[in-house]
Amino acid sequence: MGLPATGDVGPDHLLARAQREQAASSSAPLPPPELFRSEGLGVLTELGRLLDDPRGRQVIERHLPLLAHEGFRPKIAHFSLYKLAVTTPSISVELLHRIEAELAPAPCGADTERALRDRVRLLDLPSKVRLLTGADFWTLPGDPVVGLRPLVLSDGPAGVRGEARAGWEPSLNLPSGSALGATWDAGCARRYGDLLGEEARRKGVDVVLGPTINLHRSPYGGRHFEAMSEDPLLTAVLAASYVEALQAHGVAACPKHYVANDYEVDRHTASSEVDERTLHEVYLAPFERAVTEAGAWVVMSAYNAVNGTTMSEHPLLRDPLKSAWGFDGPVLSDWVAVKTTDESARSAQDLVMPSVLSPWGDALVGAVRAGRVPEAAVDEKVLRLLRLAARVGAVDGVEAAPRETVTRADAAAAAEAVTGLAVESMVLLHNDGVLPWAPAPRSIAVIGPSALAARTQGGGSAAVTPEHVVSPLDGLRSRFPDADIDFHIGTAAPNGVLPLVPDRMLDPVSGRPGMRATLTDAAGNTLFDEVGNRSEASWLGTLPDGATTLVLRTRYTPESSGRHLLGAACTGAVRVDLDGSTVIEEHRTTGDIARALSAPPVATVPVELTAGAPVDLTLTYDLTTALPMVCTVALGLAPLPGTEEEMITAAVAAAERSEAAVVVVGTGPRDESEGFDRTTLALPGRQDRLVDAVTRANPRTVVVVNAGGPVLMPWREQAGAVLLGWFGGQEMGTALARVLAGDAEPGGRLPTTWPDDEESVPVGPDRPVAGKVHYTEGLHVGHRAWLRSGAQPAYWFGHGLGYTKWNLSGLRAPERVAAGADVPLSLTVENSGERPGKQVVQVYLSRDESEIERPVRWLAGFAAVRLGPGERRTVHIDVPGRALAAWTGSGWWHEPGTFQVHVGTSIADAPLTARIDVTA
């Protein structure tokens, strides 16, 4: 059977159909083509036979006077809005919007929906427009006329920062998005969302800006750590669970960044050039499930353009988001993403953030009064905002969405939950029988700057202030108190310096633990004076008005003696004093706001310190030289006990005399962060040289990779074991120690294919050409691209080892299914080892012959299975019918014929097979 006939979905197909019907009849002239390609939902989507539905008939009858005025001539008993447009040449898009809005299901309940519409009518035009732009950097305005209080937004997605005051209010620091992706477990995603919901409620936050559900299209993506996977299905399943769990607390999730924002280079201006099928099957798919299954209350539009149209003005905001998927909440802009007044306001963009640089406000009021933007469009935006506000309990007299009554777990319970997530995310890539440690080693060499201060989160807007951080070194010392643990830094820190250890900082004024930050104006008046628990301070659009100078002060007690590197990171003029003497005085610049936030320039100086001898550190920052809106400054220190060769030699000697060695290597803030993409997958500095030397010296060396995305590991077969720890959250050290000791099994599987070299990477660094990033690989993203190219990666998608043995057998599948039907599968999974463990059963599909292009294999389902030693279970996995479908431009098409099912434990290890015939 060939491809299906053109259907009623999509503006071009609607126009073509209408033209064919007109050619075959003598009906009145068609509406202009622009109407079919407008933002009008009703023109883009077949909505059913309205007159057969009592509610639809009532809506049409209510509008009959206006329809008659516009030349409406009903000719048939049944018609859709498509037919309404065809039979009514002069009908307006605004009227279609109005009819469609009334036909939409009442999302908050019929009574609530009527109440909210009534409240919209209470507002005059300036009042309505005022609600659509941020009141400041992090809140949306309220209005007592409609009983609306301000809404508080907060960055996520791996913590809840809250309304930023120097970024110092403690927050749970969960493992980053790629770590969550590695769990392959919807249950873990629910626990993740639960923790965020509790944090948001505690901090008075209404909307958490997460999850990030763009894809790992290329391993070079700077924000790779924040997204979950290279695969649309894995991302979609985890995102839906995250959203559901978060919103169960009465807090809105905001999936982002809609859509095809898979790179950071030129993200404000570049256009992602993506064909329609790839958009629907790959990049829109995670958003679809977050909306249609999890019921997300907000969606964030992206900075980039898609196929030449910026996302804050794109038809994709209307169709499929608000039409086919039925999204009834507001579309929130990314910060300063909206650049136009008329075009963005006429689109389905609903809210603009933040208050500064907004092109709406008075300009939008003027555009409405001049007739360039219909007031009905403004009304719809306000209604969507009020629906959100009602759900989070921000509208007086309107019942909020049902929410779980949860008291935030105490600090110990929350830390244990974060530890559990980190354990579930760790991926054991390679193991020569070194792990788990049994018995525990009597001596352990712990090596690497990331062992002393691991990165627990990525840089940029996702960063929060942890309540505490357990480093790998701390975790090992705590878990193995009887072992002789010998730490050596081995090589310079990737960023030159490391954050100051919180427990070693004292406020010189009060004697309390921490660092004091003081903001003053030009006259010397104090605007801010607080003590925080870290050596970094950030204000994201929240600096007090008039602030000209920032001073950070702490009394710091070094842990080791000898030469150290002292450094200050900021954009602008900075001075650092050590015990009253100026040691750094520099002015460093960057024109990139993202880099100023995530990875500002660092000025360093070597200093001699004595273990246990406190020193007074003072940093003075001239804020008049800083970039606007963003202020990030950090004070750091790192041991530097010799030259690079001397540090490696000392580390090797420690490894040789120890029973076991742990080397923690990773990326720095200049490698993985918001605002820029990576230029190489190699570990920064001389970390590869360090690992090579240590693994040669001690075959029981475990290499722990502290990175949010793929890195090259030329020493991987030489190491005793390679464990991927990701950006593992504030309890990373505790989780690592448990996994090494065998107290817990590493539960992760790769959510992304890891390359062996840069030359074979199928989708390399994005380099916009004439402002365009061409997604020429189409459907073949991640493992699909590797399979098509025939290249061999270091580790395949889905790979991950554990501490026990598994048998998969007895795959059962139906011989045939109807087109569009789900495919029920079952198999027997047995833990044949001597330890409890976790396995991720993965289902892939393929097709030998097809009328359309398809991937070599693609993920269609999965299940995380936990069994005790010797335990056996029948596992059921339902493959959704959509997994067999393809987007043809006119809708989802289910190609009849034979599909192959492959079941196993990775894309490259799926030995169980079956054949399924799909019937028309």
N, C-alpha and C positions, 0 to 999 in steps of 0.2 A: 504494500500500500504506500502511496506517495505521501507527501506533506499535506497537512490539512488545508482546507480552503481558508482564505482570509476571513477573520472574524470581526467582531465589533470593538476590539480593544486597541487603543492607540489612535492618535489623531490622524495620521496619514491614512491608515486603513479605513477609518470612518469617512474621511473625505472621499477616498476612492470609491467606497461603497455608495455613498450618497450620489456621486457623479454617475455611477453606473445606473442607479435607480432612476435618476432624473432623465438619463438618456433613453431609458425604456418607457418613459411616461411623459405626460404633458403637464406635469405639476408646475407650481410656481417656481421662480428662480431660486437657486440654492443660496443659503447664507454665504458670506464671504469665507474663503479658506481660513482666514485668521481666526474665525470663530471656532473652527475645529481644532486649531492648534493653540487655542487660548489656555488660560489656567482653569477654565471651567471644568470642574470635575464631571459634571453631567454629560458634557460633550465627549469626554474621553472614555467613559465607561458605560457599558450596557447595564441599566439598573433594574430591569424587569418590567413586567406589564403592570403599569401603575393602576389602571382602571379596574383590574381584577382584584386589587387590594383595597379594602375599605379605607385604610389610612391614606393611601396614595390618592384615592378618589377625592377625599376631603381636602387634601392639599391642593389638588388641581382646581377643584371648585372654588376654593378660597381665592385663587389667583385668576379666575376667569375674566373679571373686568379688565385687569391689566393685560391679560393675554389677548383679549379682543382688541384692545387698543393697539397692541403690537401686531395685529394681523393674524392672530391664531385661528386656524381653521381645522378643527379636528375632523379627520376623514375616516378613522378606523376605531374600532372598539378598544383595541389594545395598542398601546404605544409606550415607548421608552423616551427618555430625554433625548436620546439620539434622534428618534423619529419626530419628537417635538421640535428639535432644531431644524430638521429637514423640511418640515411642513410649515415652518414659521420663519420666513426669510429675514424679518427685522427683529427677531427676538434678541434680547441682550444677554451677555454673559452674566451680568449682575442678577437678572431674573433667574437664570438657571441656578446660580449659586444659592439664591434665596429658596427656591423650591427644593434643591438638594439638601440644604441645611435642615429644612423642616422634615424631610423624609428620613434623615439620619436617625438612627436609634438614639433614644435619650440616654446618654452615657452615664449620667449621675442619677438616673431615675426620672420618671416623667415629671414629678412635682418639683424636684430640684432643678431640672432643666428649664421649666417654665419660670421658676423664681429667678434663675440667673439671667434669662432673656429679659425679664422685667427690669432687672437691675441695670442691664446695659442701657435701657431706654431712659433711666434716670440721669444719665451723664450727658453733658454737652460735648461738642466735638473736641475742644482743647483738653477736657478732662479725660476723654477716652484715649486720645493720643498720648497723654502724659503717662498713662499706665503701661504703654508699650515699649518704653525705654527705661533702662536701669535708673534707679534713684541715685546710685553711686556705683562703685566698682563691683559690689557683691550683693546688692539687694534690688528687688523690684518694688516700686512704690505702692503704697496703699491709698485708699480713698474712703473716708468715713461715710460719704454719701451712699455707698453701696455696701458698707460694712466690711470693707476689705482692709486687712492689715498688711504691712510690708512682708514680702517673701524673701527669705534668706537663701542664697545659693552658695555652694561651697565646692571647691575643687575636690575631686577624687582622682582616680577611681580606686586607689589602693589605700585609702585613709580618708578622713574627713577633717580638713584643716579648720573649717569654721571661718568666721569673720576675722581676717588676718590682722593681728597686732604683733608685728615683728615676726610673725610665724612661730611664736613661742608657746602658744597654748598646746599642751601635750595632746597627742592623738595616737591612737593605735596605728602602727605601721605594718600593714599586711604585706605578704609577698606580692610582687608586681604581677601584672597581667600575664606575662609569658609563663610565670610559675603556676598561676591558676590554670592556664591552658594545659600545662603538663600533668595536672591531676587526672585529666580525662574523666572527670567525675562530677555529675550534676549535683550530687550531695555535697561535695566540697564547695561548689559554687553557691549553694544555698547557705552553707555556714558562713561563707565569705560575705554574702549579702546581709545575713543576720547581724554580723558584727558591725557592718557599716550602718545598718539601720539603728542599732543601739547607740552608736557613736553620734549619729546625726541627731537623734532625739535628745541626747545628753547636751549637745551643743546648740540646740535650737535651730537646726538647719532644716529647711523645707525641701531643697532640691540638691541631690548629690550629682555632680557632673561626671557621670560614668554609668555603665562601663564603656571603655574604648573598644569598639568592635570593628575597626579597620583590620586589614589582613597583613600578614607577614609576606607581602608580595616579593620583597627582595630582602636578603639578610643585611643589606646596608642601611635599612631604614633606621633613622635616629631614634624613633619612638617605638621601635620593635618591642622593647621591654614592657610597654604599656598595653599593647594589644595581645591577643591570646594565642593565635595560631595562624598558620598559612592556609588552613582549611575552612571553608565556609560553614560546613555542618558542625564541626567541633566547636567553632566559635559561637554558632547560633545556639546550640544546646546549652552551653555554659552561660552565655549571656542571658538567656531566658530565665534560668534558675537564679542568677544573680539579681535580675530585675524583680522577679516575683518575691524573693526573700526580702529585699530592701523595702519594697513598697508595702509589704505586709506590716511594716512599722509606721505606716502613714507618712512616709517620706518618699518623694518622687525620685525615681531613677531617670537619668538623661543619657540614653545611648548616644554615642558620638563616634566619629564625625561624619555625618551623612552627606556625601558618600564619596568613595574612591580617593580618600585623603590618606594614601599609603606611603607617602614620602614627606620629607620636611623641606627639601630644597625648593626655594621659590614658592612655598605653599600658599602665599597670599595672592599670587598672580598666575601660577601655572594652571594649565588646563589638562586634565586627565582625559586622554582620547581613548574611549572604550566603546566597543561595539555593544549593541543592545542585548544580545544574548549573554555575553559575558557579564554585563551589568546585573541582569536578573539572576543568573545562575550562581554567580560568585560574590559580587560585592554588595548587592542589595539583600542577599539571602539572610545574613545575620540580623539585619535591621528588621526584616519581615517577621522573623520569629519573635524578636523582642517586642514587636508591636502586636501581632495577631495572636500569639500564644501567651506572652507574659503581660500584655496590656500596659506597656510603658506609658507614663503620663506626660513625658516631655521627650523631644528629640532635638539634638543639636545639629544645625547645618554646618558644613565645613567651610574653610577658607577658599579652597581651590575651586576652579571651574570644572565642569564636565562637558566635553565636546563643545567648548567655546563659551558656555554660559556659566557665570559664577553661581555657586550653589545657593546663595541667599536670594537668587532670582530665578532659580531653575524650575521648570515644569515638574521635575521629579518630586518636588515638595508636595505637589498636588496629586500627581498620579505617578507611582502607585500609593504613596504614603497615606494620603488622606482619602483616597477613593477606594481602590481595590483592597487596601489593608484596613480601612476604617479607622485610622488614627484620629482621635477627637481632641487631643490636647494641643498645646502650642509648640511651634517650632522656634527654638531659641537659637540666636546667632552665637557663633564663636566670638570671642572678644575682639572688637573693632573690625569684624569681618564685613559688615554691611557698609557699602560705600556710596549708595545712591538713595534717593528719596522715592521718586515715582516708581521706578522699575521694581525695587524691592517691596514697596508697599502694595503694588498691584499683584505681586506674587503671593505665594502661600507662606512667606516668612512672617512670623507673628510677633516676635520680641527681639529687640536690639539691645545688646550689652556691649560695654557698660555705658554710663552716662556720658563720659567724655567722648568726643568725636562722633557722636551719633548724628546721622543725617536725617533723622525723623524730627520729632519735636515740632517747633514752629513751622519748619519747612513742610512737614507732612500736613499740618493744619491748612497751610496755604495751598498745597496741592489738591486737597479735597475741595476746598472752597472754589478753586479754579476749575474743578471738574476733571482734573487729570487722574485722580484716584477716587473711586466710588466710596462713599461713606459706608456702604454695606460691607466693603472689604475690611474697614476699620472695625465695624461692629463684630464681624466674625472673629477677628483677632482678639478683641476684648472678651468675647464669649469663651473662647478657648482658654484664655488666661484665667477667667473666673472658674472654669471647670477644674483647672489645676488647683487653684486656691481652695475650692470647695473640698477637693480630695484630701488636701493636707491640713484642713481645718482652719483655714485663714479667712473664711467668710462668716460673719456673724449671722446666726439664725439658720445656717445651712449645715446639715449633718455631714461630718467628714466621712471619708471612706473607712470601712471597718479596719481596725488595726489591732495587732497583737499587743497585749498589755505585758510589757517586758521591762523588768528592772535590770539595768546594766549589770553584767557580771562583775564581780570584784576584780581587782587588777590581776590577781593570780589566775583566776579562771579565764580571763581574757587572754593573758599571756599563753596559757596552755592551749587555747583554741588556735592562736596564731602559730604556736609551735607545731601543732598537728597539721595545719595547712602547709607549713614549710616542709615537714617530713613527707607529706603526700605528693609534693611537687618535685622532690629531688629525684634526678634521673641517674641511675648507675649505668654509665655508658660502656664501661669496660671493667673486667674483674678477673685477675689471674689467681683467684682463690685467696686474695689478701683480705677481703671483707666477707663477713663481719669479723672484727677482732675478737678472737676467743682462743685462749684467754686474753685479757687486756694486756697490752705491752707495758713493761716496767719502765721504759724510757721512750719518749716521743720527741722528735725534733719538729717544731712547728715553725714554718718558714713562709715569708712573703709579707709585703705590706698589707695585703688584703686580709691576712690572718689577724693583724693587729686592729684594723678598722675596715671591715668589709663594707661594701656598698649594699645597703639594705633596700634601696629604692632608686629609681631613675631620677634624672634631673628635669627641672622645668615645673610646670604647673601642677604635676602630680605629687610633688614632694610635700611631706608633712614633718612635724617635729615629734619624734618618738618619745614615749614616756621614759624609755630606757632602751639601750641596745646591747645585746649579748654578742660580742665578737666571737669568731671561731676560737681565738686563743682563750677567751673567758670561758666559753662552753667546754672546751677540753679540760681546762684546769678544774672546773667544777665537777665534771663527770668522772675524771680520773685523778682524784686527790692524792693517791699513793704513787702515781707515776712521776718520774723525773722529766718535767717538761722544759725543754730548752728552746727559747724563741730566738730567731735570727731574721732580720728584715730581708736579707738576701739581695735586694735591689731597691733602687729608688722608687718611691710611691708614684703611681701613674700621673697624679696631679701635682707632683713635687712635694706637697704637704698633705697631712691627714688632719681630720677634725680633732680638736682638743678633747681629751677624755673627760666626760662630764664629772666623774667622781673626783677628779683632780683639780677642779676649778672652784675658787671661792670668791664671792663678791667682796672686794676690799672695803666696802662701806659698811655692810651689815654683818659680814662674816658668814653669811648663808652660802650653801653650795650654789655655784652657777657663775654667770657673767652678767654684768650690769650694762644696759644700753641706755644712753641718755641722748635725747634729741633737743636741740635748742634752736631758737630763731636768731636773726641777725643782731638783736639787742641782748642776747644772752638769756632770754627767758626760757625756762624749761617747759617743753611741750610733751615730753614722754620720758619716763624714768622707771624702768622695770628690770627685774632679774629673770633671766631665762636659763634653761639647762643645756644650752648648746652654744658653740662658738660661731654661729652663723645667724644673721638676722635678715629678714626679707619683708619688704612692704610692697605689695602688688596693688598699686593704685590707692593705697591707704595711708600714705605719709601725711602727718598733720600739716595743715596749711602753714606756710611760712617757715618750715624746717630748713635750716641751712647747714647744720653740723650734727654729725652723729659721733658719739664716743662710746667705744666698747672697752670695758675694764674687767680684768680678772687677776687673781693671784693664783698662779699655776705651779703645781708641784710635779716635776718630771719623774718618770719611773726609772729612767736609765741615765747614766753619765756619759759624757763625751760630746761629740759634735752632732748637732741637730740642724735641720733646715727650718727656719721660721718664715712664715709667709702670710701675706694678706691678699685676698681675692676681691676685687671690685672694679668697677668702671669709673674712672675719674681720679681725683687727687687724694692720696692717702698717706698717712704717716703712722709708723709703729714705733713705740718706745718700749725698751726693755730696761726695767729698773731705773726709769727716769732718763735714759739716754736714747736718742733717736737712732734706730738701726735701719729703718726703711723710710724713704720719702720719695714717692714716685707718682707720676700721673700717667695712667694707662687707659687706653680708649678702645672702644669697639662701637661701630655704628649699628650693630644688630641687637635689638631689644631682647630677642630670644637668648642670645649668647650672654648678654648682660645678666639675665635671670639665671640661666642654667650653668654656664661655664665662663664666668668673668675672668679677665686676665689676672694672673698671679704674679706678685712681686715677692722674691725670696732673698734671704740672707743666711749664711751659716753662722751659728752661735754655739758657744760651749756652755753646757748645762751640767749640773750635778744632781744625781738621784737623791730625792728627798729634800732638796733645797729649794724653797719656793722662790718664784720670780714674779715681779709685777709686770703685766703686759697691758699696754694701752694702745688702742687703735683710734685714730682721729680721721674722719672721712668728711671731705668738703662736698656736701650734697649739691651745691650749685654747679658742680662739674659732672654730676651724674646724669644719666639718660632720664627722660620724663617717664612717669608712671611706675617705673621699676627700680627698686633699690634692693640690691642683694650684696651683702658684704660678709666675709668670713675671715677668721683668724685661724691659722693652722700650724702644725708642727709635725716633724717626722724625724726619727733617728737617721743619722747618716754617718755610720761609724767608720767609713773608709771609702776607697774608690769602688767602682762597680766590681772589679775583679776581686778586691779584698773582701767585699761583702759576699760574693758568691763562694769564695774559698772557705769563709767561715761557716756558711750554710752547709756546704758539702761535708765539712769536718763534723758538724753536729749530726748530720744524717748518718754518717759512717759509724758514729759511736752510739747511735740509738737503735732500739729494736724496730721502731717504725718511724716513718716521716710523713708529715702532712704539709703539702705545699698549696697555699691558696693564692691563685692568680686571678686576674680579672681586668675589666675595663674601668676607665676613669670617666669623670664627668665631661671630658673633652672628646670622648668616644661615643657614648650613648646618652643622648639627652634630647629634649624637645628643642626644635629650632634649627637643627642641621642634621644631615645624614652622615653616615660613616664613609670614610675614604678608603679604609682597609679593614679586613677581617682579622689581621694579625693582632696579637696581644701587644699593648703598648710597652715601650721601653725594652728592657732586656729580660723580660719574664720567661720567654722561650729558652733563652740561654741558661737561666737559673734552673728551670724544670729539667732540662736535658742533663745538666750536671748532677742534680740531686738524684734523679731516677737511676742514673748510672752508678751512683754511690750506694744506693740502698734499694734493693728490689721490692721491699715492702713499702714503697712510697705511694701514698694516695694523693692524687692531684685533684683539688677541689676548684671548680671553675665558677667564679663569682661574676657572672655576666648576664645581661638581659636578653642577649641574642647570640647567634653563632659566632664562634671564634675559631681560628685555625689552631690545630693541635698537632704539630709535626712529631711530637714525642709520645703520642697517645698509646701506641703499641708497646712502648718501652716502660710505661708506668705500671705499677702493680695494680692500680685501680684508678679510674677516672670517674668522678662524681660531679654532676652538674647541680650547683646550688642556687642558680639564678640570683636575682636580687630578692633574697629570701625573707625580708621583713625583719622586725626588731628582735625576733627570737632565733635568728638564723644559727647562731653559735650553739644554742641548746639543741636545736633540731639536728645539726651536723653531728654533734657528739653522740646523740642517741643512735643515729644511723651507723656511725662507725663502730659503736659498741655492740650493735645488733639488738639494742633495746626495741628498735623499730626498723621496719624494712623501708627502703626508699620506694615510694609509691608512684613515682612519675614515669611518664613515657613522653618521648619527644613530640611536641605539638608542631614542630617545624623540622625540615630536613637540614642536617648540618654538613656543610661541604668539607672536602678534604683539601681543596686548593681553590684559589680565586679564579683560575682560568676556566674551570668547568662550571661555575655558577651560572645557571640558565638565565636568570634575570639579575643583571648587575646594577651598579649604582645608577640612580635616575639622574639624567642630565637633560633638562628641558631644552628642546630645540625650537627656536622661535616661539618660546612660551608654552610649548606643548610637551607633555610626557605621554609617549605612545605606548599603550598596553598591547603591544603587537603579539604577545604570547597568548592573548585571548583567554580561553578556558584553562590553559595549561599553567597553573600557578603552583609553586612549591613542588611537592612530590610528583605531581602530574607532569611538570616541566622536566624533572630529572628522568622520569620514565621515558618521556618522548625523546630526550636527547641521547639516552643510552649511557650517560656518564655515571660513574660510581661515586656517591658521596661518602663521607666518613661514616655517617650514621643516618639511617633512613627514618622518615616520618613514622611515628608509632613505636620506635625502638626503646627498650628499657629493660634492664635486668633486675632480678630480685635475689632473695636468699633461699629460695626453695625451688622445687621442680614442678613442672606442670604437664598434664596430658590433655589435649583437646581431641574429641572424637564424636562420632555419631551425628554428624550434621544432617538435619532433616529440613527439607524445604518443599513447598508445593511444586508439582510439575508445571502447573500453569496458573496464572492469575488474570483477572480482567484488567484492562487498561485503567490505571488510576487507583487500583486497589493496593492496600498495604500488603507486604509480603512477610508472613510469619515464619521465623526461623527458630530452630532450637538445636542445641548441641549439649554434649556432656563435657563438663570441665572438672578436672581432678587435680588436687594438690597432692602429688605423689612424693613430696619431700617430707622432711622432719620438722619443719618450722611453719607457723602460720604465714600467710602471704597474700598479696594482691596481684591479680592479673587483669589486664585490659583486653577483652575479646573484641576484635575489630572485624568489621564486615566491609568488603569492597565489592564493587561491581565492575564488569567489563562487557564489551560487546564486540564480537569478531567482525560482524558486517553491519553497517548502518547507513542509512541514507543521508546522515549528517555527520559532521565531525564530532568525535567524542574523545575524552581522555583515554589513555591506555587502561587505567583503573582509577576509580574514585571512591572515596569513603561514603558509605551508605548507612552505617549504624555502628554502635559500640556499646559495651557494657563493662563497668568495673565490677570485678568479682573478688570477694574476700573469703578464703577458706582456711580452715585449720588443717594441720597435717593429716594426710590420709582421707580428707573429706572430699566428697564428690557431689556435684549438683547439676541439675538440668537448667541451663540458662536459655531464656527466651529473649529474642531480639526481633522487634517488628521493624522492618525496613519500610519507611513511608513511601507511598506511591510516587510522591514527587521526586524521590531519588532516582527513579527510572525515566523521568520526564525531561524534556528539553524545551527551552523557550524559543519560539519561532517568530516572535514579533507580533503575532496575532493571539498569543496565549500559550499555555502549557500544552505541549503535544506529547502523547504517549505512543511511542513507536511500537507497533506490534513486532513480534519476533522473539528471538532467544537472547537472554542475558545470562552471563556467567556470574555466579556468586563465589567469592573467595573469602574464607574465614581463617583468621590466625592472630598473631600478636604483633604484626607490623605490616606495612605496605609490602615489604620484601619477604615476609615470612607468613604466608597465608595458605597452608597446605590443604585445608578442607575446601572442597569445591562442590558446586551443584549447578544445574542448568534450570532456568525458569523460562517458560514460554508466556509471553504477554499476548493476550487475545484482544481483538478490537471490541 
